[in-house]
Amino acid sequence: MAAKDDPVVIKKYANRRLYNTGTSTYVTLEDLAGMVKRNEDFTVQDAKTGEDITHPVLTQIIFELENKDGQNMLPIPFLRQLIAFYGDQMQMIVPSFLEQSMSAFAKEQERFREQLKSSLGKTPMDMMKMAPMKALEEQTRRNMELFQNAMKMFTALPGGIPAATPEPPKKEQGKADDLSELKEQIAAMQRKIDSLS
């Protein structure tokens, strides 16, 4: 019997059915996505061979979510950049960079939620319009700093960034475009918040 802190074992059968050994029930990819959102740790094993197939199953969940009713979260430029890193000298660094970035983003998201919760709990309606916007701008600024620091780390490596990286003037233009896009997204979110209140 597995210890309490051990991940739940999900067995995948040849008929593509998934079986949760913790609850002794069949589950779907949607159920596994729910487990991820609830921070429930699990591994997926091939029922016949015992091989760990967690990675392809999680990738399949992302694929399913990306194709579900226009819920695209991964922008096309990001997908192109990710594909370009396969087989590149940077491929070994990308997973740890993405993991650290997502971890930092999750921490900022939690901090943002706490700020939003505390500001909504203590302030009148007009503060409701201001506090989320300031917190979102601060979070965006921090995420940009994180990304810029990571890019500096890449350029410090032997060989630098792959040749596909634009020339410095274009890079500055790209940053300005990214900033404009972020400002537009922030403005759109502010309009949504305004319409809700």
C-alpha atoms as one frame of an Amber mdcrd trajectory, in Angstrom:
protein
   0.000   0.000   0.000   1.297   3.471  -0.922   2.278   5.924   1.778   0.039
   8.965   2.307   2.505  11.386   0.648   3.257   9.113  -2.323   1.745  10.156
  -5.645  -1.439   8.381  -6.692  -0.821   5.806  -9.419  -2.991   6.089 -12.512
  -2.856   3.046 -14.785  -3.452   3.426 -18.502  -4.793   0.363 -20.268  -4.505
  -0.666 -23.919  -8.094   0.469 -24.514  -6.897   3.987 -23.467  -8.903   3.878
 -20.235  -7.317   5.423 -17.157  -7.726   3.800 -13.750  -7.097   5.691 -10.486
  -5.680   3.133  -8.040  -6.230   5.558  -5.146  -9.995   5.754  -5.585 -10.437
   2.457  -7.502 -12.339   4.270 -10.262 -11.890   4.957 -13.945 -11.025   8.569
 -14.714 -10.771  10.832 -17.741  -8.149  13.327 -18.873 -10.483  16.010 -17.541
 -10.406  14.337 -14.118  -6.593  14.328 -14.223  -6.615  18.043 -15.129  -8.796
  18.613 -12.054  -6.308  16.695  -9.909  -3.494  18.931 -11.198  -5.508  22.052
 -10.333  -6.085  20.693  -6.820  -2.316  19.996  -6.447  -2.924  16.245  -6.168
   0.275  14.463  -7.141  -0.011  11.459  -9.454   1.992   9.375 -11.881   0.609
   7.584 -14.902   1.884   4.103 -15.684   1.325   1.817 -18.618  -0.790  -0.982
 -17.086   1.002  -3.694 -19.072   4.668  -2.617 -18.871   4.654  -0.431 -15.749
   6.470   2.292 -17.758   6.025   5.858 -16.446   4.027   7.724 -19.108   3.135
  10.792 -17.022   4.835  13.251 -19.406   2.944  12.221 -22.572  -0.360  12.099
 -20.665   0.145  15.627 -19.245   1.094  16.811 -22.740  -2.116  15.229 -24.041
  -4.122  17.114 -21.375  -2.581  20.410 -22.550  -3.387  19.490 -26.164  -7.006
  18.731 -25.218  -7.353  21.994 -23.264  -5.822  24.039 -26.097  -8.397  22.584
 -28.510 -11.365  23.041 -26.169 -13.760  25.814 -27.184 -11.124  28.421 -28.065
  -9.319  28.272 -24.716  -5.929  28.809 -26.368  -3.494  29.888 -23.690  -0.213
  29.262 -25.527   0.382  32.052 -28.065   1.643  31.099 -31.523   4.969  33.010
 -31.150   5.655  31.095 -27.921   4.891  27.764 -29.608   7.186  28.658 -32.519
  10.001  29.606 -30.137   9.519  26.422 -28.160   9.651  24.278 -31.301  12.780
  26.122 -32.461  14.587  25.163 -29.232  14.205  21.415 -29.913  17.596  20.118
 -31.051  19.215  23.481 -30.298  22.106  23.998 -27.888  19.658  25.746 -25.536
  17.320  22.736 -25.330  18.836  21.489 -22.060  18.300  24.874 -20.349  14.742
  25.536 -21.539  12.936  23.055 -19.214  14.493  24.446 -16.023  13.947  28.030
 -17.250  10.262  27.317 -17.984   9.843  25.547 -14.644  11.381  28.462 -12.722
   9.381  31.004 -14.729   6.088  29.214 -14.106   6.936  28.810 -10.422   7.702
  32.542 -10.117   4.533  33.378 -12.054   2.439  31.149  -9.755   3.897  32.880
  -6.676   3.143  36.304  -8.167  -0.365  35.143  -9.058  -0.953  34.042  -5.462
   0.403  37.354  -4.178  -1.872  39.201  -6.617  -4.901  37.211  -5.397  -4.041
  38.002  -1.776  -3.689  41.721  -2.568  -6.967  41.691  -4.464  -8.696  39.854
  -1.627  -7.381  42.224   1.047  -8.128  45.363  -0.971 -11.664  44.231  -1.790
 -12.294  43.291   1.811 -11.282  46.688   3.256 -12.086  49.325   0.631 -15.152
  50.824  -1.089 -16.244  50.160  -4.681 -14.039  52.828  -6.307 -10.946  51.199
  -4.727 -12.086  47.992  -6.374 -11.357  49.620  -9.727  -7.900  50.903  -8.789
  -6.189  48.242  -6.656  -6.454  45.334  -9.114  -5.062  47.499 -11.900  -2.025
  48.595  -9.889  -1.369  45.047  -8.731  -1.641  43.755 -12.300   0.757  46.428
 -13.582   3.233  45.503 -10.830   2.937  41.819 -11.688   3.490  42.530 -15.384
   6.563  44.618 -14.574   8.016  41.820 -12.433   7.358  39.211 -15.119   9.130
  41.379 -17.703  12.113  41.784 -15.344  12.239  38.024 -14.860  12.178  37.457
 -18.616  14.882  40.084 -19.258  17.127  38.564 -16.583  16.676  35.144 -18.161
  17.600  36.532 -21.590  20.757  38.065 -20.065  21.598  34.610 -18.701  21.208
  33.124 -22.193  23.489  35.744 -23.777  26.170  35.032 -21.163  26.410  31.408
 -22.325  29.047  30.343 -24.894  27.637  30.943 -28.343  24.956  33.289 -26.950
  21.421  33.162 -28.234  20.891  31.248 -31.502  21.416  33.171 -34.740  17.661
  33.546 -35.244  17.648  36.290 -32.572  16.999  39.721 -34.132  19.611  42.469
 -34.301  19.676  44.867 -31.285  17.586  47.640 -32.901  14.892  45.133 -33.818
  15.111  43.718 -30.306  14.322  47.165 -28.884  11.388  47.436 -31.297  10.197
  43.982 -30.156  10.310  45.104 -26.514   8.285  48.195 -27.382   5.757  46.012
 -29.256   5.567  43.602 -26.297   5.051  46.511 -23.897   2.311  47.953 -26.118
   0.621  44.560 -26.265   0.810  44.194 -22.469  -0.629  47.695 -22.007  -3.514
  46.815 -24.315  -4.158  43.593 -22.378  -4.117  45.525 -19.100  -6.526  48.100
 -20.523  -8.842  45.301 -21.709  -8.776  43.730 -18.245  -9.543  47.124 -16.679
 -12.537  47.500 -18.997 -13.784  44.060 -17.906 -13.338  44.960 -14.229 -15.160
  48.252 -14.804 -18.033  46.462 -16.520 -18.319  43.972 -13.636 -18.536  46.731
 -11.051
